[in-house]
Amino acid sequence: MFGGSKIALDKDLLARVKKFADIAGYSSVEEFVSHALEKELAVLEEADTEEEIKKKLQGLGYIA
């Protein structure tokens, strides 16, 4: 699914992701993470300018 890419996650975060992926019925952690990222990126892609993207990232708590 990730084309061979690997992303390291803190073990506690990975445990939380596994828990919710199982609860939600995802076939794998990778499927859950991919879906979550797609949803977040869709929000950001609605922005027309870099400034709007920065505001959205601030609103989502990703940047200060």
Sequence and secondary structure as in RCSB ss.txt:
>XXXX:A:sequence
MFGGSKIALDKDLLARVKKFADIAGYSSVEEFVSHALEKELAVLEEADTEEEIKKKLQGLGYIA
>XXXX:A:secstr
  TT      HHHHHHHHHHHHHHT S HHHHHHHHHHHHHHHHHT SSHHHHHHHHHHTTS  
